[in-house]
Amino acid sequence: MVSARSDEPVGPMALKILIAGGFGVGKTTMVGAVSEIQPLRTEEKLTEAGAEVDRTDGVERKTTTTVAMDFGKITLRDRFALYLFGTPGQDRFWFFWDDIAQGALGAVVLADTRRLRDCFAAVDYFERREIPFIVAVNHFDGSRYYDVNTVATALDLDPGIPVILCDAREKESAKDVLISLVEHAGSVYAGREPARHTGPVRPRA
């Protein structure tokens, strides 16, 4: 919010960031690790009723799932207040994504090298909507090491989309991910030409 008086400090710019990815990849963990407020969580226990639709391969120990979103906040360098929205990872909750994504500056797609295929849906979602995103490879005990170029190739990413390594449990690591996203999104938007309208927009018949 811009102050009415020029001698008063101007508050940080508010930006909306999405934390996305497959089920059990660490979205809730990252929001909780970096948020400067008590994060809002909408986790519910996994039940037998959802056993046939909830894919838990590789994350058999996980007992809860996000059913709407996670929400947190962090201020970066006193310039940006980032509002973090963790998306649900299960396919049956994807109808929330369009509402959550409205007005987002960009997105972090968290990846687990044991289940890289779970990233394709999120990558495709942000590519189709031209929302800037980066891929953050989350460290898990027992996961295989892949260099960032191998991950970029496996996910068939366009050139220029950053891939970085992180540990979603660590505040500083999660913070570095968010800084990388803000910098990437800034460069993407700076390179886009403004929309040009040559006349009134007419509704389709």
QUIJOVEN-V518673 format. One record per pair of residues at least 12 apart in sequence whose ideal C-beta (glycine too) atoms are under 10 Angstrom apart, sorted by sequence separation. I is the first residue (numbers start at 0). J is the second residue. D is the distance in Angstrom with one decimal. If there is no record, write none. Layout:
i:j:d
I:J:D
I:J:D
This chain:
i:j:d
0:12:9.6
18:30:5.9
70:82:7.3
71:83:4.4
87:99:8.8
108:120:9.7
109:121:8.5
110:122:9.2
122:134:7.5
150:162:5.2
163:175:7.5
164:176:9.5
0:13:8.6
27:40:6.3
70:83:6.7
71:84:8.5
86:99:5.8
108:121:4.8
121:134:9.1
134:147:8.3
136:149:9.9
149:162:9.2
150:163:9.7
163:176:6.4
16:30:9.8
27:41:9.5
69:83:7.4
70:84:6.0
71:85:7.8
84:98:9.9
85:99:9.0
86:100:8.1
107:121:9.6
108:122:5.9
136:150:5.7
147:161:8.3
148:162:7.8
150:164:9.1
165:179:9.2
18:33:9.4
27:42:6.7
49:64:8.1
68:83:9.6
69:84:7.1
70:85:7.4
84:99:5.2
106:121:7.6
147:162:4.1
161:176:9.6
45:61:7.2
68:84:5.4
69:85:3.2
84:100:8.4
106:122:9.7
108:124:9.1
118:134:7.0
134:150:6.6
146:162:9.1
147:163:6.8
163:179:5.7
45:62:5.8
67:84:10.0
68:85:5.9
69:86:8.3
108:125:7.1
134:151:7.4
145:162:9.5
147:164:6.9
162:179:9.9
163:180:9.4
44:62:6.1
45:63:6.5
46:64:9.8
67:85:9.7
68:86:6.4
69:87:9.0
106:124:8.5
118:136:9.6
146:164:8.9
161:179:5.8
44:63:5.6
45:64:5.8
67:86:9.3
68:87:6.8
84:103:7.5
106:125:5.3
115:134:9.7
145:164:9.2
161:180:8.1
42:62:9.5
43:63:6.4
44:64:8.2
65:85:6.4
67:87:6.5
82:102:9.8
86:106:8.4
105:125:8.2
134:154:6.6
144:164:9.1
163:183:10.0
42:63:4.3
43:64:6.4
65:86:7.7
66:87:6.1
82:103:9.4
88:109:9.2
115:136:9.0
161:182:8.6
42:64:6.6
43:65:8.2
65:87:4.6
82:104:9.7
84:106:9.2
85:107:9.6
86:108:9.9
103:125:9.1
106:128:9.6
134:156:6.8
161:183:5.5
22:45:9.8
40:63:9.1
41:64:9.5
42:65:5.6
43:66:5.1
64:87:7.2
65:88:6.6
66:89:8.1
81:104:8.4
133:156:9.6
160:183:7.8
41:65:5.9
42:66:7.3
43:67:9.4
64:88:7.1
65:89:7.9
68:92:9.2
83:107:9.0
85:109:9.3
96:120:9.7
100:124:7.9
106:130:5.8
108:132:5.5
110:134:5.5
112:136:6.3
132:156:9.4
159:183:8.4
40:65:7.2
41:66:5.2
42:67:9.4
64:89:5.6
66:91:9.1
67:92:7.2
79:104:9.1
96:121:9.0
100:125:8.2
103:128:9.2
105:130:6.2
106:131:7.5
107:132:6.9
108:133:7.2
109:134:8.0
110:135:6.8
111:136:7.9
112:137:8.6
114:139:9.7
40:66:9.9
41:67:4.0
66:92:5.8
104:130:8.4
105:131:4.1
106:132:4.2
107:133:6.0
108:134:4.9
109:135:5.5
110:136:4.9
111:137:6.0
112:138:9.1
113:139:6.8
134:160:6.8
135:161:8.8
136:162:6.7
138:164:7.0
40:67:9.3
41:68:6.1
42:69:8.2
61:88:10.0
64:91:9.5
65:92:7.4
68:95:6.5
93:120:7.9
97:124:9.4
103:130:6.0
104:131:7.4
105:132:5.8
106:133:7.9
107:134:7.9
108:135:7.1
109:136:8.1
110:137:6.6
111:138:9.3
112:139:7.9
133:160:6.5
134:161:7.3
135:162:7.9
136:163:7.1
137:164:8.5
138:165:7.0
139:166:9.2
159:186:8.6
160:187:9.5
39:67:9.4
40:68:8.7
41:69:7.2
64:92:8.0
67:95:5.9
68:96:9.5
93:121:9.9
96:124:6.7
100:128:6.8
103:131:9.1
105:133:7.6
106:134:9.8
107:135:5.3
108:136:9.8
109:137:5.2
111:139:6.0
113:141:7.9
114:142:9.3
132:160:7.0
133:161:4.4
134:162:4.6
135:163:5.6
136:164:5.1
137:165:5.9
138:166:4.6
139:167:9.3
159:187:8.5
39:68:7.9
40:69:5.4
41:70:8.8
66:95:8.5
70:99:9.7
88:117:7.7
103:132:9.5
113:142:5.2
126:155:9.9
131:160:8.6
132:161:9.1
133:162:7.1
134:163:7.5
135:164:7.6
136:165:6.8
137:166:7.0
138:167:7.9
23:53:10.0
39:69:6.7
40:70:8.0
58:88:9.7
65:95:9.4
68:98:9.1
90:120:7.8
100:130:6.6
112:142:5.1
113:143:7.0
115:145:8.2
126:156:8.9
131:161:9.9
133:163:6.7
135:165:4.6
136:166:9.9
137:167:4.9
138:168:8.3
22:53:7.2
23:54:9.1
38:69:5.9
39:70:4.1
40:71:9.3
67:98:9.7
68:99:5.7
93:124:8.6
97:128:8.9
111:142:6.6
112:143:5.5
123:154:10.0
126:157:7.5
135:166:9.8
137:168:8.8
138:169:9.0
159:190:9.7
22:54:6.2
23:55:7.3
38:70:6.3
39:71:7.5
67:99:8.6
88:120:9.5
96:128:9.7
112:144:7.5
118:150:8.9
122:154:5.8
123:155:9.8
135:167:7.8
21:54:8.3
22:55:7.3
23:56:9.6
24:57:9.9
38:71:4.1
39:72:9.9
88:121:8.8
112:145:5.0
121:154:9.9
122:155:8.1
22:56:9.4
23:57:7.4
24:58:8.4
36:70:8.8
37:71:8.5
38:72:8.5
54:88:9.3
55:89:9.8
115:149:9.7
119:153:9.7
122:156:7.0
126:160:9.1
138:172:8.5
22:57:9.3
23:58:3.4
30:65:9.7
34:69:8.8
36:71:6.4
37:72:9.9
53:88:9.7
54:89:7.8
86:121:7.8
110:145:9.2
115:150:7.0
118:153:8.9
119:154:7.0
122:157:9.7
125:160:9.6
137:172:9.3
21:57:9.5
22:58:6.7
23:59:9.4
27:63:8.5
34:70:8.3
35:71:7.8
36:72:5.0
53:89:5.8
54:90:7.8
118:154:5.8
119:155:8.5
137:173:9.7
21:58:9.0
23:60:8.9
27:64:9.3
34:71:2.9
35:72:5.9
36:73:8.7
52:89:7.6
53:90:8.8
112:149:8.9
116:153:9.0
135:172:8.9
23:61:4.8
27:65:5.9
30:68:9.3
31:69:7.6
33:71:6.8
34:72:5.9
35:73:5.4
52:90:7.1
53:91:7.8
86:124:9.2
112:150:7.1
115:153:5.4
116:154:9.3
118:156:9.8
122:160:8.7
135:173:8.6
22:61:7.6
26:65:7.0
30:69:4.4
32:71:9.1
33:72:9.3
34:73:6.0
35:74:6.6
52:91:5.6
115:154:6.6
137:176:9.4
23:63:9.7
29:69:8.7
30:70:7.3
31:71:7.0
33:73:5.2
49:89:8.0
110:150:6.5
135:175:9.2
23:64:8.2
27:68:9.8
28:69:9.4
30:71:4.3
32:73:10.0
112:153:8.8
135:176:4.7
22:64:6.7
26:68:9.4
27:69:5.1
29:71:8.8
30:72:9.5
33:75:10.0
49:91:7.5
134:176:9.9
135:177:9.4
22:65:8.8
26:69:6.5
30:73:9.3
110:153:9.2
133:176:7.4
27:71:9.7
41:85:9.3
45:89:9.3
110:154:7.5
133:177:9.6
135:179:8.0
35:80:9.5
38:83:8.0
39:84:9.8
40:85:8.4
42:87:9.8
135:180:8.5
35:81:9.8
39:85:9.6
41:87:8.1
108:154:8.5
133:179:5.7
34:81:9.5
36:83:9.9
38:85:8.4
133:180:5.1
33:81:8.8
34:82:9.9
108:156:9.6
132:180:7.5
133:181:9.9
34:83:6.5
131:180:7.6
133:182:9.3
18:68:9.4
33:83:7.3
131:181:9.6
133:183:5.4
17:68:9.2
18:69:7.3
41:92:9.5
132:183:8.1
133:184:8.6
31:83:9.8
108:160:9.3
110:162:8.2
112:164:10.0
131:183:5.9
132:184:8.4
18:71:8.8
30:83:5.1
58:111:8.3
131:184:4.1
29:83:8.1
30:84:8.3
31:85:9.0
41:95:9.6
57:111:7.3
108:162:9.5
110:164:9.9
130:184:8.7
131:185:8.7
16:71:9.6
30:85:4.7
58:113:9.0
110:165:9.6
131:186:8.5
132:187:9.4
29:85:7.4
57:113:5.2
58:114:7.9
107:163:9.5
109:165:8.2
131:187:4.2
16:73:9.0
26:83:9.5
28:85:9.2
56:113:9.3
57:114:5.0
130:187:9.3
131:188:7.3
26:84:9.6
27:85:5.7
56:114:7.2
107:165:9.0
109:167:6.7
129:187:8.8
13:72:9.2
26:85:4.1
58:117:9.7
25:85:9.5
26:86:6.8
27:87:10.0
54:114:9.0
57:117:8.7
107:167:9.7
131:191:9.8
13:74:9.9
14:75:8.9
26:87:8.6
27:88:9.2
56:117:9.3
26:88:6.6
129:191:8.7
11:74:5.6
12:75:9.9
16:79:9.4
25:88:9.8
54:117:7.9
10:74:9.6
11:75:8.0
14:78:9.8
24:88:6.6
11:76:8.7
14:79:5.4
16:81:5.1
17:82:9.9
18:83:5.9
19:84:9.0
20:85:9.1
22:87:8.5
23:88:6.7
11:77:6.2
12:78:6.6
13:79:7.9
14:80:7.0
15:81:7.9
16:82:6.8
17:83:8.0
18:84:6.9
19:85:7.8
20:86:7.9
22:88:3.7
23:89:9.6
107:173:9.0
10:77:9.3
11:78:5.6
12:79:5.4
13:80:4.8
14:81:5.4
15:82:5.2
16:83:5.3
17:84:5.3
18:85:4.4
19:86:4.6
21:88:5.2
22:89:5.4
109:176:8.7
10:78:9.9
11:79:5.5
12:80:6.9
13:81:8.1
14:82:7.0
15:83:8.4
16:84:7.0
17:85:7.8
18:86:6.9
19:87:9.4
20:88:6.4
21:89:8.9
22:90:8.6
8:77:9.2
9:78:9.7
11:80:4.3
12:81:9.6
13:82:6.4
14:83:9.8
15:84:6.7
16:85:9.8
17:86:6.0
19:88:8.1
21:90:9.6
107:176:5.7
10:80:7.6
11:81:8.9
22:92:9.7
107:177:7.2
105:177:9.7
107:179:8.6
108:180:9.9
107:180:5.5
106:180:7.5
105:180:5.2
104:180:8.0
105:181:7.5
19:96:8.1
104:181:7.3
29:107:7.7
105:183:6.9
106:184:8.9
17:96:8.6
105:184:3.8
19:99:9.1
29:109:6.7
104:184:5.1
105:185:9.1
19:100:8.9
26:107:8.7
28:109:9.1
58:139:9.4
103:184:9.3
104:185:8.7
17:99:6.6
26:108:9.8
57:139:9.2
105:187:7.8
17:100:6.2
26:109:5.9
104:187:9.8
105:188:9.0
15:99:9.0
19:103:9.9
24:108:8.9
25:109:5.3
104:188:8.3
15:100:8.9
24:109:4.5
25:110:9.4
57:142:9.5
15:101:8.4
17:103:5.1
20:106:9.4
23:109:10.0
24:110:6.8
25:111:7.5
15:102:5.4
16:103:6.7
17:104:8.9
19:106:5.3
20:107:8.0
21:108:9.2
24:111:4.9
14:102:9.5
15:103:4.7
16:104:6.2
17:105:7.4
18:106:7.4
19:107:6.8
20:108:5.4
21:109:8.0
23:111:7.5
14:103:8.6
15:104:5.9
16:105:6.4
17:106:3.9
18:107:5.2
19:108:5.3
20:109:3.7
21:110:8.2
22:111:9.7
24:113:9.9
14:104:4.6
15:105:8.8
16:106:7.0
17:107:7.1
18:108:8.7
19:109:7.1
20:110:6.5
21:111:7.1
24:114:7.6
83:173:9.4
13:104:9.8
14:105:8.5
15:106:9.8
16:107:7.0
17:108:8.9
18:109:6.7
20:111:7.8
23:114:8.2
12:104:9.8
22:114:8.7
21:114:6.2
24:117:6.8
81:174:9.7
20:114:9.7
21:115:9.1
23:117:8.5
24:118:8.0
83:177:7.9
21:116:8.2
22:117:6.8
21:117:2.7
81:177:6.0
20:117:7.0
21:118:6.3
24:121:9.3
73:170:9.1
81:178:9.7
20:118:6.2
21:119:8.9
79:177:8.9
19:118:8.9
21:120:7.6
75:174:7.4
79:178:9.3
81:180:8.9
20:120:9.3
21:121:7.3
73:173:8.6
81:181:7.5
19:120:9.1
20:121:5.6
73:174:7.0
19:121:4.5
20:122:9.5
75:177:6.6
76:178:8.2
79:181:6.3
19:122:9.1
75:178:6.3
78:181:9.2
17:121:9.1
73:177:6.8
19:124:7.6
76:181:9.4
19:125:7.5
29:135:8.2
75:181:6.8
17:124:9.7
17:125:8.2
29:137:7.8
28:137:8.3
25:135:8.9
19:130:9.8
24:135:9.6
26:137:9.3
24:136:9.9
25:137:4.5
17:130:7.8
19:132:7.8
24:137:6.1
25:138:9.0
20:134:8.9
25:139:8.0
17:132:8.1
20:135:8.5
24:139:8.9
23:139:9.5
18:135:9.0
20:137:8.1
32:166:8.8
33:167:8.8
32:167:6.3
35:170:9.7
29:165:8.1
31:167:9.0
32:168:5.8
33:169:9.0
34:170:9.2
29:166:9.4
30:167:8.9
31:168:9.0
32:169:6.5
33:170:5.4
28:166:9.5
29:167:4.0
32:170:5.1
33:171:8.8
28:167:4.6
29:168:8.2
31:170:9.7
32:171:9.3
33:172:8.9
34:173:9.2
25:165:8.8
27:167:9.0
28:168:5.8
29:169:9.5
32:172:8.1
33:173:4.0
25:166:8.9
26:167:7.9
28:169:9.9
29:170:9.6
32:173:5.0
33:174:5.7
25:167:3.7
31:173:9.3
32:174:8.9
33:175:9.9
24:167:8.2
25:168:7.8
29:172:8.9
30:173:8.4
33:176:8.4
29:173:4.9
33:177:6.9
28:173:8.6
20:167:9.8
29:176:7.5
25:173:9.4
29:177:9.0
18:167:8.9
18:173:9.1
18:176:8.9
18:177:9.0
16:176:9.9
16:177:6.5
18:180:9.6
14:177:9.7
17:180:9.4
16:180:6.5
16:181:7.9
14:180:9.7
14:181:7.1
16:184:8.8
14:184:8.5
